[in-house]
Amino acid sequence: MRHHEGLVHHILRRQVRGTVAYEDLLQEGRIALWQAIMHFDPQRGVAFSTYAGVAIQRRIWRAAKCATPPPGILPQETWVDVQELAEENVWHAAVREALDEAVARLPTRLCQVITAAYGLDGQPPCTLAAIGRHFGVTREMARYWRNEGLVLLRLPGFAGRLRQLCGQESRQAYARSQALSRIWLRSRRRRR
């Protein structure tokens, strides 16, 4: 079993698992490996890994098929905690409002670039090349503006409320933010 455990993992990585957990299918593969060890006949002229591989594949397929409901059958109802769902929706709305406020405080061009790059206006996110074409600049300049906007959004004055809502108002979070900003500023100075 120990010698051929890797075969189970190899076959399992190549298979589509559907919604079944990796550990569950791993156990099914081990069962198939054990059965292959018990029933293998070396006199047939087939390598053990070939024989066991087919057995493991079939067992994994069968387990995945049994775990996936056939089409047309509705899944069992799951109970949703209405209060928890409402609290989550309120939190998402508050985060969105804080994000919109923070982005709106940016200079106009940076606000437009951040909004387009991340699709904050409800449109799909734009590529840097598309943003560059819109402003009549290169993709690299659009990237520069996007990064400038992100550096400003890291500052507590811009995103203090957003940081508070997301639990990022600790000293460590601010230190990480300042480190990222310093890296950006250093790279900006090198380009000049």
N, C-alpha and C positions, 0 to 999 in steps of 0.2 A: 504494500500500500504506500509506504513512504517513498519508495523508489519511483513510483509512477504518479505521485500526487501532482507533479508539474503538468502532466498530460491533461488532467481534469481542468486545471486553471487555463491552460492553453486553449482547449476546446471551448471553454466557457467564455473566454474573452472574444472569441470569433463568432459567437452565437448572438442572435437577437433575443433579448430577455423579456421584452414587453414590460409589464408592470411588476414582474416577480423580482424579489430582492436577490442580490448576488449570492448572499449566504445560503438562501434556500436552495438555489440551483446548484451551488457548490456541494451541498449535502446530497442532493440527488445524483450528482456526478460521482461522488464518493461511493454511493450505494451501487451505482452501475459498475464502477471499477472493482468493487469487491465481488460482485456477481461475475464479472469477466475473469477475475482470478480463479474463482471457484469452477468455472465451466470451460476454461481454456484448454485446448488439446494441442500440444506442440507437434503432434504427428501429422497434422493437416498441412503443415508447411507455410503457415501464415505467421507473420511477426505479431508478438503480443500487443504492441502499440497499435497496430492496424485493427486487430480484433477488438481491443478495449475501446479504441477511439470511436468505432461505430456504435458500440453499446452505450458509451457515455453520451454521444450526440443524441441518440434516440431517446434516452431517458430524460435528458434536458429538454428536448423538444416536447415530449409528452407532458412533462411537468409544467412547462410554459403554456401549453395549449389548455391544460386543465385549469390553470389559474386564471386564464383570460376568458371572460364570459362570451358565449357565442353572440353574434350580431342579432339585434332585435330584443335582447333581454335587457331590461333596465337594471341599473345597479341598485343595490339596497340604499334606502334613504339614510342619510347621515344627519344627525341632529346638529344644528348650528345654534350656537349661543348668540341670541339676538343682541344682547347687551354688549358682548365682546365685539361683535361685528359693527355695531353702531359706534362704539368707542374707537375702533380701528378706522372707520370712515371719517370720524371727526378729526382724528390725528392726521390722517392723510390730507384732509382739507386744510388743516392748520399748517402743515409742512408746505403744501403747495402755495398757500398764501404768503408764507414767510419767504419762500424761494422767489416768488414773483416780486415781492417787495425788494429783496436784495438785488435782484437782476435789474429792476427798474431804477435803482440808485446808481448804477454804473453809467459812465459816459455813453452818449447815444450810440455811437458806432460799436462799442464793446457790447452794449446791451443787445443790439441787433445781431451781432455775431454769435453771442452765447445763445440767444433765443433760437437762431437758425441751426446752430451746430447741434443742439440737444432737443430740438423740436418742442420747445416750451410753448409755442403758439398753437399747438394742436396739429401742426403739419408734421410729416415725417422728418427726421433729422436730415440736414443737408451735409454733403461732403465738404471738405475744406476747399476743394477745387470749385464746387458750385458757389460757395460763399465768395471765393476770390473773383469768380466771373461776375457775380452780382455787384461787387464793389469796384471791379476793374483793376484788381491787383492779382498777384501770384498766389498760389496755394500756400506757399511758405509765409507770406504776409498775413493771410487769413489765420494760419496756425499761430503766428506771433500774437495777433489780436485776441484770439481765443485764450491763449495762455495768459496774456495780460489780464483779461477779464477774470480768469480763474484765480490769479494771484490776488486781485482786489477782493474777490468774493471770500477769500480765506481770512481777510481782516475782520476782527470782531465788530468794527463799526458797520460793516456791510451785512454780515450774516450772524450777528449775535443771537437773534431770536431763533434762527434756523438751527444754529449749533445747540441751543438750549433744548429745542424740541427733539433733536436727534441724539442728545446725550453726549455731545462733543465739546462741552464747555469746561472740561478739566484742564489743568495746567499741562498735562502730557499732550492733550489734543492740540492745545495752542502751540506747544513747543514743536510738535510734528509739523504743524501748519507753517510756522516760521521757518523751519528747516527747508521745507519745500519751496517757500518763497525765496529764501536765500539762494538755493540752487538755481532757480529760474533767473534771478537777478545776475548771478555770476555768469550764466551762459549768455545772457543778453549783453553783458559788458564785453565778453570775448568776441562777439560778432561785430562790435563797433570798431 
